[in-house]
Every structure is written in structure tokens, then in C-alpha cells.
Amino acid sequence: MTTLSLISRNCGSGGENSDWAIECGLQTGVHKDLFVGGLLLAVRRRNGVWLKNLAGSRIRSRNRFHVIAKIQKGKKHDYPWPDDIDPNLSSGHLSYLSYFKPLTEKPKPVTLGFEKPLVDLEKKIIEVRRMADETGLDFSDQISSLESKYQQALKDLYTHLTPIQRLTIARHPNRPTVLDHILNITDKDKWVELHGDRAGYNDPAIVTGIGSIDGKSFMFIGHQKGRNTKENIERNFAMPTPHGYRKALRMMKYADHHGFPIITFIDTPGAFADLKSEELGQGEAIAQNLRTMFSLKVPIISVVTGEGGSGGALAIGCANKLFMLENSAFYVASPEACAAILWKSAQAAPKAAEKLRITAQEHYRFKIADGVIPEPLGGAHADPVWTSQQIKFAITQAMEELEKMDTEELIRHRMLKYRSIGGFQEGTPVEPERKRNMKLSDLNAAKAGDLEAELEDLKKKILDAAGPSDPITSEKLEKLKEDVDQEINNAFISMGLQEKLESLQLELSKASDSSDNQTLNLLKEKVDRIMLEFYHNLTRPGAYLGLKQKLEMLNMANRLIELKEKGEKLKTEINEKVPPEVIAKMEVLKEAQEKLSEGDPFDEELVEEVERAKNELIEVLKSANLEIINVKNRNIPPPPPDLAENIAKVNEEIAKEIERAINVTGLYKKIVELRAEIAKGSSVETVEKLKAEIREQIIAGMDVTTLKEEFEHLNVVDLESTEG
């Protein structure tokens, strides 16, 4: 059977029918009189289109016309297997069923922005090798030195990556795709891809199939990116339509029915958000997958190999175990989109990436990911096979754990994993029936920085005051007490205790004239219960911070005043017991102290006199029933100018060495974590533990030998200046 395209055009002139175009589809043949067995004629005119079946009829026209026929060659079959397949083939049949073939050309190397220093070193190495080849000279030492520098630079670069740099690596054009990993981890010739959603469409952005690892069958599902521009267009840049998610859902149900464990690979910027996908039910398809995955009776393991964008990634990511490659990312919105929303510019993407906590390390710290799979230096594309083997090892280890669970345990394990994400417990559980005042209790509270400044100012005024009843200090304290009373009143109202307190005050006023002890005891118990509830609400972490700070400030002020009063009283008692001769010797001590502070040389007689006066003063203090714990100078004399300059230099070198150690060991995140723990009021044990870890890592990263030499040199200078 032959197909012809016939174009007929009227060759005559004039008349209203002079512009005809006739297209004929022909099934049996063309005769000279155009009599056909089955002919479909389409006549296009200026004012419309008509279709007319002319089967079994003869076309006659008064006007002559030309017929141009062209035979189009039929399309060759699009099967994945070759025409010259070996008839004696005994294995490897499944490999012919895959459209995913090795690339004919090696992908071009792509250099990321932050990798430019490495490129410069590579160019130098290539240049030296070229010189060695051209001249025949031995440059092995220079090449070895440059290669060691390159490896060190590579290590330093990839151990201190920022979140936006990790995201850039996750999006690298040469990064291995999901099918690359599947073919690397499955047994040889034991992988077959399955297609279609059984509703008339196959989405190439999601690949599904059955494969075996070490003889055990698994259902594999994953987002598939392209390895070049052509493949990316075919795969829609790994952005699935609803058909793709429904295909994945069909395969999940298939795996659940046959008892195959499910392994999903996530690598997508997100679900395809065009108008057609929304019309076809993109949100509904994702929701169906989320709901179904929580009820599947087989183990599910998800691996984020690149980037995981929002619900498009989560639609195949509700698993018992979630692993992430070292340089992968998982986010609810891309950093570029987040920056455009919050900072009105995509240029703020690095800042958004840091705030979004998108890296594998952050997800593992927040217990969202169950493990971080290592990558080679330079990213997964530097050694795809090694990376795939690390994924295989993680999957095997996880399966050993999940296979020990029965069906109910698997489903509950999956549910509890996601229920625990983002869960924090503060204080006692909240009764669901009770109404709560959701307004901030500290809405008008002063800022922490202002309170700290006010606290320091109050301390200074109390210590510098002429006596305990200084008018300025008393005025400050009265104002602080009024603020605390107002804050306590506001706290009672926000806790819902104001009405209880007022009714209790009314009962107390009625019972004031009564002598019934039982009534008074009942009222006392009510007061204790109200106060217990008040203190319980007050001590909740993060609640009533302004009131807590002001209470602490008031307690501190009262303690300082009390200590100052005791000190003044003790000073008066000592002065009464100290004889005039000792007072004169105390003046000698002061003069000696002043001479030493001015840098005058030591006088042996003066030193002996000072020691005698000191001993006599100690005896007087003992006679006043005071225990002498330690004797020290009130003012330490300043060091000589040269020594002070050396001390400043050594301190500066120590500070630089500490900063270098922090950079080398990558402690910035640890320090930020410590600040966060202190800010949210964590326990002293947690804070001290973090401090100890940071201190140990800083000491381990410091060059102690150089600092020790500097310190010994400083001791020698100090000794020489003292002897001089």
C-alpha cells in the first residue's frame, strides 16, 4: 500500500473559483482519469473548508489542473534493539529494551565559578608537562609539587563549601543521572525499564523499572535528567507532569502487590507547573502519591542524588529511610525564588540558601535525613561509579534493618519518621479544650540588649554610691520595682489567673474578721495553688523573657545592696579595732604600692617594712574574727612599654592563630550552633559540651610550637626587664 500527497491547483484565469487548493489522500492508486477506490478530497477556498468523500466517483472539471504526487517514505520502527541482533545470544536481552545508551561523545568539562583557582593550577600542570615533553628535561619535582598543591587546594575547597556552592554542584551538567546510578548498582543485565501510566501517556521525566541488587529484586523509581541539551528537552529537565506521578503510583502499587522493596531516586527542580499540568490535576496526583506511600506494606528507601524541589520531590520521597548525597539539596522553594520573594532580587540567592538550611548536613542534623552518603572530592561527577557503590552500600545496610520489621512495624516506622520532624516539646502538654491567649506575653518588653545595658548601669551606680541609701540608686530601684509589678500583673492576666486572684482577694477580705482556722487553711491552699501555677508558667522556656530578666535584675540589685551594707558595717568594725600605729603602716603600704606602679626600683628596707605592716594588719583582721583567705595587690603595676608592646604582639598572633584554626577545622557552623543554643536558653550541660568541643578542635588545629617559642621569648624579656 502506497500513500501519495496530491496537490491540485486551478490553472485557469478569471472567475470566482480561480483559487482552489485540493489535497488528496490516496489508498489504491492513481489512474489517468483520476478514478480511485477510496479518495478523500479536501477543497480549501477563501471563504471556508469542505471535506467530501468521493469514493467510487469520477472527478470531472472544465478547467485543466496539474497533479503533483510525492511518495513519503514510511517511518522506520523505533524499537530499542538493533536489526543485526545475534541469534545465539544467551544473556543480556534486557539491555536491548532500554533507550538509555552510553553517550557517543564524552561530555565537555564544566568549571563552576568557585573552582577557578583549581583551573589555574591545572593549566600550570599541563604547561609544565608540555615543556617536559618538548624539551626532554626532567620536571618531575615541579609536577609533583604542583599536583600536591592541587590536591590540597581541592581538599580545602570541597571541605568548606557554602550551601549555594553545594547546590551548584547538585545542578552540575555532568552529574550522574538516576539511570547512571541504577545501571551501576544493579546486577549485570538485571534491569528492565517499565513505561506508561495506563491512561495513554508515558512521562519520560520519571523512570521506573525492576532490577536486582545481589540477587534481590527491587522496584526503582526516579526523576531522570538529561545528559545533554537534547536529552534534557526530551526529559523536560526532570520536571514531571501528572502522568509521571501516576506512572510512579502504578509501579508502587505493583511493587506492593508483588512484595518488591521500593527504591526512589530524587533529582528534580520541582513538578512541572505549566497550565496543562494544572488542568490535568498536578496537585491531586502528588497528593495521591503522598497518601498511598504511607500505606504501602513494603520497605521504601529514598536517595536524594541531586536537588529535591518541594512537593515534586516529596511525591516519591515518603520513605522509611531517606539518604542524601553529600552535595545534594532538599528545599521547599529554590534559593533563587526565595530571594526574589524576600529580598526582591535573585542576587540574594546565597543568603537565601544559607537561611533555608537546604544541605544534606543540615537535614541530617535536624533528623530529616537518616544519613549522608559521601562523594569524591570534586563531586559525584568526578567518579560516578564510586559514588554509585556508596549508594548501594547505604541501601544494603538500610535494607538489613528494614527487613527485620513486619508490615505493621514498617508502616508505623514510616509514619513516626515524618511525625517527629519539626517536633519540639516545651513544658507540659496543652489541653485541646482549653482556650489559650495566643498573643505574645512580652509584646511591650524591653529588648535584651537594653536590659543588659540598664543592668550594668545599675550595678555601677550601686557600687559607686556613697552609701547604701543613695538617692539616685533608690530612685532607679523604685522604678524597677514598679516595672516588675506591672509585668507580673500582665503575666497574671495572660495566664488567665487574674479572675482567680480577684475572687481569692474577696474571700480573704470576708474571712479577715473570722477566726476559723479551717477557712484560713483552705484559703492558704488556694493561694499556694495559684502561685504554683504562676511559677510553672513563668519557668517555661522562652516564656515571659522580659519579666524574667527584670526579676533577675531586681534580685541582683538587692544582693549588691545587701553585700554593700555588710561591707560598710564590717569596714566600720575593723576601723574601730585597728590601732593608730597600724593605720600609719597602712599608709606606708599605699606609698610603696604607688612607687612600684610608677616603675621605681625595689628598696629592700621598704620591702621588709611592707611585710611587717602586712603581718600586723593580718593579725588585726584575725582579732576581728575574720578568716584570711588570700592576700593580693589591689592594683597591678603596668608593665614597661617595651614589654607591653611585646605582649600586644603575642596576643595578636594568638588571635590570628585561633582564627586560622577555626578556618581550617570549619568551626564556624559549630560556633553559630553554640550561639543559637545560648539564645534559645538551652541547658548549661549542652552549652558547656559545645564549648568544650569547640575548644578542643581549636587547640588541635593550632600551631602550638610557634606560640610556645613566642611565649618563652616573652618570659625572657619580662625577666630581663624585672632584673634591670
RALIN-V649840 format. One record per residue. N is the residue number from 1. SS is DSSP state (A for helix, B for strand, O for the rest). BURIAL is I if it has 16 or more other C-alpha atoms within 10 Angstrom, else O. D_FIRST is the distance of its C-alpha to the first C-alpha in Angstrom with 2 decimals. Layout:
{{N/SS/BURIAL/D_FIRST} {N/SS/BURIAL/D_FIRST}}
This chain:
{{1/O/O/0.00} {2/O/O/3.80} {3/O/I/6.85} {4/B/I/10.05} {5/B/O/13.58} {6/B/I/15.85} {7/B/I/19.59} {8/B/I/21.97} {9/B/I/25.71} {10/B/I/28.55} {11/O/O/30.47} {12/O/O/33.50} {13/O/O/36.64} {14/O/O/38.83} {15/O/O/38.31} {16/O/O/37.40} {17/O/O/33.65} {18/O/O/33.54} {19/O/O/31.66} {20/O/O/28.21} {21/B/O/25.08} {22/B/O/21.80} {23/B/I/18.56} {24/B/I/15.39} {25/B/O/12.19} {26/B/I/9.58} {27/O/O/6.73} {28/O/O/7.01} {29/O/O/8.83} {30/O/O/12.30} {31/O/O/15.32} {32/O/O/18.74} {33/O/O/20.12} {34/O/O/17.37} {35/O/I/16.88} {36/O/I/13.62} {37/O/O/12.62} {38/O/I/12.38} {39/B/I/13.81} {40/B/I/15.82} {41/B/I/18.63} {42/B/I/21.08} {43/B/I/24.30} {44/B/O/26.79} {45/B/O/30.35} {46/O/O/33.55} {47/O/O/34.80} {48/B/O/31.86} {49/B/O/28.15} {50/B/O/26.50} {51/B/O/23.17} {52/B/O/22.33} {53/B/O/19.64} {54/O/O/19.29} {55/O/O/17.12} {56/O/O/18.38} {57/O/O/20.71} {58/O/O/21.51} {59/O/O/22.32} {60/O/O/25.67} {61/O/O/27.79} {62/O/O/31.15} {63/O/O/30.49} {64/O/O/28.43} {65/B/O/25.69} {66/B/O/23.48} {67/B/O/19.71} {68/B/O/18.69} {69/B/O/15.04} {70/B/O/14.23} {71/B/O/11.13} {72/O/O/11.95} {73/O/O/11.77} {74/O/O/10.78} {75/O/O/14.12} {76/O/O/15.64} {77/O/O/17.11} {78/O/O/20.55} {79/O/O/22.45} {80/O/O/26.10} {81/O/O/26.40} {82/O/O/25.81} {83/O/O/23.40} {84/O/O/26.47} {85/O/O/28.39} {86/O/O/31.29} {87/O/O/30.74} {88/O/O/34.54} {89/O/O/34.97} {90/O/O/37.66} {91/O/O/38.18} {92/O/O/36.92} {93/O/O/33.59} {94/A/O/34.25} {95/A/I/34.54} {96/A/I/30.81} {97/A/O/30.08} {98/O/O/31.92} {99/O/O/30.52} {100/O/O/34.13} {101/O/O/34.55} {102/O/O/37.59} {103/O/O/37.68} {104/O/O/37.04} {105/O/O/40.00} {106/O/O/43.35} {107/O/O/44.15} {108/O/O/46.71} {109/O/O/50.20} {110/O/O/51.28} {111/O/O/54.98} {112/O/O/56.26} {113/A/O/59.08} {114/A/O/61.82} {115/A/I/60.85} {116/A/O/61.95} {117/A/O/65.27} {118/A/I/63.35} {119/A/O/61.23} {120/A/O/64.45} {121/A/I/65.71} {122/A/O/62.43} {123/A/O/62.68} {124/A/O/66.25} {125/A/I/65.31} {126/A/O/62.50} {127/A/O/64.94} {128/A/I/67.65} {129/A/I/65.28} {130/A/O/64.08} {131/A/O/67.74} {132/A/O/68.47} {133/A/O/65.65} {134/A/O/66.72} {135/A/O/70.48} {136/O/O/70.59} {137/O/O/73.21} {138/O/O/73.47} {139/O/O/72.44} {140/A/O/71.83} {141/A/O/74.55} {142/A/O/73.19} {143/A/I/69.63} {144/A/O/70.91} {145/A/O/72.91} {146/A/I/69.99} {147/A/I/67.68} {148/A/O/70.30} {149/A/O/70.65} {150/A/I/66.88} {151/A/O/66.78} {152/A/O/69.76} {153/A/O/68.28} {154/A/I/64.97} {155/A/O/66.94} {156/A/O/69.10} {157/A/I/66.13} {158/A/I/64.00} {159/O/O/66.97} {160/O/O/67.93} {161/O/O/64.63} {162/O/O/64.75} {163/A/I/62.34} {164/A/I/60.33} {165/A/I/60.06} {166/A/I/58.76} {167/A/I/56.16} {168/A/I/55.13} {169/A/I/54.68} {170/A/I/52.65} {171/O/I/50.25} {172/O/I/50.14} {173/O/I/46.66} {174/O/I/46.97} {175/O/I/48.22} {176/O/I/46.37} {177/O/I/43.80} {178/A/I/43.56} {179/A/I/40.86} {180/A/I/43.10} {181/A/I/45.94} {182/A/I/43.90} {183/A/I/42.62} {184/A/I/46.21} {185/A/I/47.95} {186/O/I/45.60} {187/O/I/45.77} {188/O/I/43.50} {189/O/O/39.91} {190/O/I/41.08} {191/B/I/39.25} {192/B/I/35.93} {193/B/I/34.78} {194/B/I/33.79} {195/O/I/31.75} {196/O/I/31.42} {197/O/I/33.84} {198/O/O/31.95} {199/O/O/31.73} {200/O/O/28.41} {201/O/O/29.66} {202/O/I/30.74} {203/O/I/33.46} {204/O/I/33.61} {205/O/I/37.27} {206/B/I/38.36} {207/B/I/37.50} {208/B/I/38.25} {209/B/I/38.20} {210/B/I/40.29} {211/B/I/42.33} {212/B/I/45.51} {213/B/I/48.78} {214/O/O/51.12} {215/O/O/49.30} {216/B/O/49.38} {217/B/I/46.22} {218/B/I/46.02} {219/B/I/43.70} {220/B/I/43.24} {221/B/I/42.53} {222/B/I/42.95} {223/B/I/42.25} {224/O/I/40.16} {225/O/I/40.88} {226/O/I/38.96} {227/O/I/40.36} {228/O/O/39.42} {229/A/O/38.43} {230/A/O/34.68} {231/A/O/35.19} {232/A/I/37.78} {233/A/O/35.40} {234/A/O/32.78} {235/O/I/35.60} {236/A/I/37.20} {237/A/I/40.42} {238/A/I/40.91} {239/O/I/41.45} {240/O/I/39.76} {241/O/I/38.45} {242/A/I/39.20} {243/A/I/35.97} {244/A/I/37.48} {245/A/I/40.74} {246/A/I/39.08} {247/A/I/37.09} {248/A/I/40.47} {249/A/I/42.07} {250/A/I/39.49} {251/A/I/40.17} {252/A/I/43.92} {253/A/I/43.81} {254/A/O/41.75} {255/A/I/44.38} {256/A/I/47.18} {257/A/O/45.80} {258/A/O/45.47} {259/O/I/48.64} {260/O/I/47.21} {261/B/I/49.49} {262/B/I/47.85} {263/B/I/48.13} {264/B/I/47.14} {265/B/I/47.09} {266/B/I/47.94} {267/B/I/47.02} {268/B/I/46.11} {269/O/I/47.70} {270/O/I/47.03} {271/O/I/44.48} {272/O/I/42.09} {273/O/O/43.97} {274/O/O/41.51} {275/A/O/41.30} {276/A/O/38.03} {277/A/I/39.56} {278/A/O/42.66} {279/A/O/40.72} {280/O/O/38.93} {281/O/O/42.36} {282/A/I/43.22} {283/A/I/46.85} {284/A/O/46.09} {285/A/I/43.70} {286/A/I/46.44} {287/A/O/49.09} {288/A/O/47.17} {289/A/I/46.92} {290/A/I/50.64} {291/A/O/51.66} {292/A/O/49.48} {293/A/I/50.57} {294/O/I/54.20} {295/O/I/53.50} {296/O/I/51.41} {297/O/I/53.23} {298/O/I/52.16} {299/O/I/53.68} {300/B/I/52.12} {301/B/I/52.78} {302/B/I/51.78} {303/B/I/51.98} {304/B/I/52.01} {305/B/I/50.60} {306/B/I/50.49} {307/B/I/51.21} {308/B/I/51.19} {309/B/I/50.90} {310/A/I/52.29} {311/A/I/50.45} {312/A/I/47.16} {313/A/I/48.85} {314/A/I/50.93} {315/O/I/47.92} {316/O/I/47.35} {317/O/I/50.98} {318/O/I/53.16} {319/O/I/54.12} {320/O/I/57.11} {321/B/I/57.45} {322/B/I/56.52} {323/B/I/56.71} {324/B/I/56.37} {325/B/I/55.96} {326/O/I/59.02} {327/O/I/57.44} {328/O/I/55.23} {329/B/I/55.91} {330/B/I/55.65} {331/B/I/56.37} {332/O/I/56.15} {333/O/I/55.58} {334/O/I/54.91} {335/A/I/58.09} {336/A/I/56.65} {337/A/I/56.02} {338/A/I/59.42} {339/A/I/61.18} {340/A/I/59.55} {341/A/O/60.81} {342/A/O/64.30} {343/O/O/65.21} {344/O/O/62.91} {345/O/O/61.61} {346/A/I/59.05} {347/A/O/61.57} {348/A/I/63.53} {349/A/I/60.77} {350/A/I/63.02} {351/A/I/65.71} {352/A/I/63.28} {353/A/I/61.84} {354/A/O/65.40} {355/A/O/66.25} {356/A/I/63.05} {357/O/I/63.81} {358/O/I/60.18} {359/B/I/60.76} {360/A/I/60.44} {361/A/I/64.19} {362/A/I/65.04} {363/A/I/62.70} {364/A/I/64.32} {365/A/O/67.78} {366/O/O/66.97} {367/O/I/65.60} {368/O/I/62.09} {369/O/I/60.59} {370/O/I/61.72} {371/B/I/61.56} {372/B/I/60.78} {373/B/I/58.64} {374/O/I/59.91} {375/O/I/57.89} {376/O/O/58.73} {377/O/I/60.68} {378/O/O/58.27} {379/O/I/55.94} {380/A/I/53.21} {381/A/I/51.08} {382/A/O/53.93} {383/O/O/53.26} {384/A/I/50.27} {385/A/I/50.61} {386/A/I/54.32} {387/A/I/53.62} {388/A/I/50.98} {389/A/O/53.52} {390/A/I/56.07} {391/A/I/53.63} {392/A/I/53.02} {393/A/O/56.79} {394/A/I/57.35} {395/A/I/54.65} {396/A/O/56.12} {397/A/O/59.64} {398/A/I/58.64} {399/A/I/56.76} {400/A/O/59.89} {401/A/O/61.79} {402/A/I/59.24} {403/O/O/58.57} {404/O/O/62.23} {405/O/O/61.73} {406/O/O/60.67} {407/A/O/58.25} {408/A/O/60.93} {409/A/O/62.43} {410/A/I/59.08} {411/A/I/58.43} {412/A/O/62.04} {413/A/I/62.01} {414/A/I/58.96} {415/A/I/60.60} {416/A/O/63.97} {417/A/I/62.45} {418/A/I/61.20} {419/A/O/64.21} {420/O/O/66.55} {421/O/O/64.86} {422/O/O/67.16} {423/O/O/69.79} {424/O/O/73.41} {425/O/O/76.53} {426/O/O/79.58} {427/O/O/82.62} {428/O/O/82.36} {429/O/O/79.36} {430/O/O/79.20} {431/O/O/79.70} {432/O/O/76.69} {433/O/O/78.92} {434/O/O/81.36} {435/O/O/80.89} {436/O/O/80.97} {437/O/O/81.96} {438/O/O/78.99} {439/O/O/80.83} {440/O/O/81.96} {441/O/I/85.52} {442/O/I/86.28} {443/O/O/84.94} {444/O/O/88.11} {445/O/I/89.08} {446/O/O/90.07} {447/O/O/87.78} {448/A/O/88.42} {449/A/O/89.41} {450/A/O/91.94} {451/A/I/93.48} {452/A/O/93.86} {453/A/O/95.59} {454/A/O/97.84} {455/A/I/98.65} {456/A/O/99.67} {457/A/O/101.78} {458/A/I/103.54} {459/A/I/104.24} {460/A/O/105.79} {461/A/O/107.94} {462/A/I/109.24} {463/A/O/110.10} {464/A/O/111.66} {465/O/O/113.64} {466/O/O/117.44} {467/O/O/117.71} {468/O/I/115.75} {469/O/O/116.51} {470/O/O/115.17} {471/A/O/114.42} {472/A/O/111.12} {473/A/I/109.81} {474/A/O/111.03} {475/A/O/109.23} {476/A/O/105.96} {477/A/I/106.29} {478/A/O/107.06} {479/A/O/103.96} {480/A/I/101.85} {481/A/O/103.34} {482/A/O/102.50} {483/A/O/98.87} {484/A/I/98.63} {485/A/O/100.13} {486/A/O/97.61} {487/A/I/94.69} {488/A/I/95.94} {489/A/O/96.24} {490/A/I/92.63} {491/A/I/91.48} {492/A/I/93.26} {493/A/O/91.51} {494/A/I/88.03} {495/O/O/88.64} {496/O/O/89.67} {497/O/I/93.22} {498/A/I/95.14} {499/A/O/95.68} {500/A/O/96.84} {501/A/I/99.23} {502/A/O/100.70} {503/A/O/101.24} {504/A/I/102.88} {505/A/O/105.19} {506/A/O/106.23} {507/A/O/107.00} {508/A/I/109.01} {509/A/O/111.06} {510/A/O/111.87} {511/A/O/112.78} {512/O/O/114.93} {513/O/O/118.02} {514/O/O/117.29} {515/O/O/118.79} {516/O/O/116.31} {517/A/O/115.05} {518/A/O/112.17} {519/A/O/110.73} {520/A/I/111.10} {521/A/O/109.33} {522/A/O/106.39} {523/A/I/106.13} {524/A/O/106.27} {525/A/O/103.40} {526/A/O/101.31} {527/A/I/102.10} {528/A/O/101.08} {529/A/O/97.76} {530/A/I/96.94} {531/A/O/97.87} {532/A/O/95.87} {533/A/O/92.76} {534/A/I/93.42} {535/A/O/93.73} {536/A/O/90.68} {537/A/I/88.51} {538/A/I/90.21} {539/O/O/89.45} {540/O/O/85.68} {541/O/O/83.81} {542/O/O/82.91} {543/O/I/84.89} {544/O/I/87.79} {545/A/I/87.80} {546/A/I/90.11} {547/A/I/92.69} {548/A/I/92.58} {549/A/I/93.18} {550/A/I/96.07} {551/A/I/97.65} {552/A/O/97.44} {553/A/I/98.98} {554/A/I/101.83} {555/A/O/102.53} {556/A/O/102.63} {557/A/I/105.03} {558/A/O/107.31} {559/A/O/107.34} {560/A/I/108.20} {561/A/I/111.03} {562/A/O/112.35} {563/A/O/112.30} {564/A/I/113.97} {565/A/O/116.71} {566/A/O/117.32} {567/A/O/117.43} {568/A/O/119.93} {569/A/O/122.09} {570/A/O/121.98} {571/A/O/122.78} {572/A/O/125.85} {573/A/O/127.06} {574/A/I/126.66} {575/A/O/128.47} {576/A/O/131.36} {577/A/O/131.68} {578/O/I/131.29} {579/O/O/134.76} {580/A/O/135.43} {581/A/O/135.64} {582/A/O/132.04} {583/A/O/130.89} {584/A/O/132.53} {585/A/I/130.74} {586/A/I/127.42} {587/A/O/128.04} {588/A/I/128.53} {589/A/I/125.14} {590/A/O/123.51} {591/A/O/125.15} {592/A/I/124.02} {593/A/I/120.45} {594/A/O/120.51} {595/A/O/121.86} {596/A/O/119.13} {597/A/O/116.43} {598/O/O/117.85} {599/O/O/117.56} {600/O/O/121.30} {601/O/O/122.26} {602/O/O/123.36} {603/O/O/127.10} {604/A/O/128.22} {605/A/O/131.08} {606/A/O/128.78} {607/A/O/126.32} {608/A/O/129.14} {609/A/O/130.33} {610/A/I/126.84} {611/A/O/126.50} {612/A/O/129.89} {613/A/I/128.96} {614/A/I/125.64} {615/A/O/127.34} {616/A/I/129.92} {617/A/I/127.24} {618/A/I/125.37} {619/A/O/128.60} {620/A/I/129.08} {621/A/I/125.55} {622/A/O/126.13} {623/A/O/129.34} {624/O/O/127.30} {625/O/O/125.33} {626/O/O/122.24} {627/O/O/120.21} {628/O/O/119.38} {629/O/O/115.82} {630/O/O/115.29} {631/O/O/116.94} {632/O/O/114.84} {633/O/O/115.20} {634/O/O/114.18} {635/O/O/113.06} {636/O/O/111.57} {637/O/O/112.81} {638/O/O/110.07} {639/O/I/109.30} {640/O/O/110.41} {641/A/O/108.10} {642/A/O/106.82} {643/A/I/106.06} {644/A/O/104.33} {645/A/O/102.10} {646/A/I/101.18} {647/A/I/100.45} {648/A/O/98.14} {649/A/O/96.26} {650/A/I/95.86} {651/A/O/94.63} {652/A/O/92.09} {653/A/O/90.84} {654/A/I/90.62} {655/A/O/88.56} {656/A/O/86.17} {657/A/I/85.84} {658/A/I/85.08} {659/A/O/82.40} {660/A/I/80.88} {661/A/I/80.93} {662/A/I/79.13} {663/A/O/76.41} {664/A/I/76.00} {665/A/I/75.90} {666/O/I/73.72} {667/O/I/76.23} {668/A/O/75.37} {669/A/O/73.20} {670/A/O/75.99} {671/A/O/78.53} {672/A/O/76.35} {673/A/O/76.01} {674/A/I/79.82} {675/A/O/80.35} {676/A/O/77.94} {677/A/I/79.80} {678/A/O/83.13} {679/A/O/81.84} {680/O/O/80.61} {681/O/O/83.91} {682/O/O/82.83} {683/O/O/85.41} {684/A/O/87.89} {685/A/O/86.61} {686/A/O/83.02} {687/A/I/84.27} {688/A/O/86.71} {689/A/O/84.08} {690/A/I/81.72} {691/A/O/84.66} {692/A/O/85.55} {693/A/O/81.97} {694/A/I/81.84} {695/A/O/85.32} {696/A/O/84.47} {697/A/I/81.25} {698/A/I/83.11} {699/A/O/85.90} {700/A/O/83.41} {701/A/I/81.68} {702/O/I/84.93} {703/O/O/86.59} {704/A/O/89.90} {705/A/O/91.57} {706/A/O/91.71} {707/A/I/92.98} {708/A/O/95.61} {709/A/O/96.94} {710/A/I/97.17} {711/A/I/98.99} {712/A/O/101.48} {713/A/O/102.16} {714/A/I/102.81} {715/A/O/105.29} {716/A/O/107.17} {717/A/O/107.43} {718/A/I/108.60} {719/A/O/111.26} {720/A/O/112.51} {721/A/O/112.82} {722/A/O/114.67} {723/A/O/117.13} {724/O/O/117.68}}
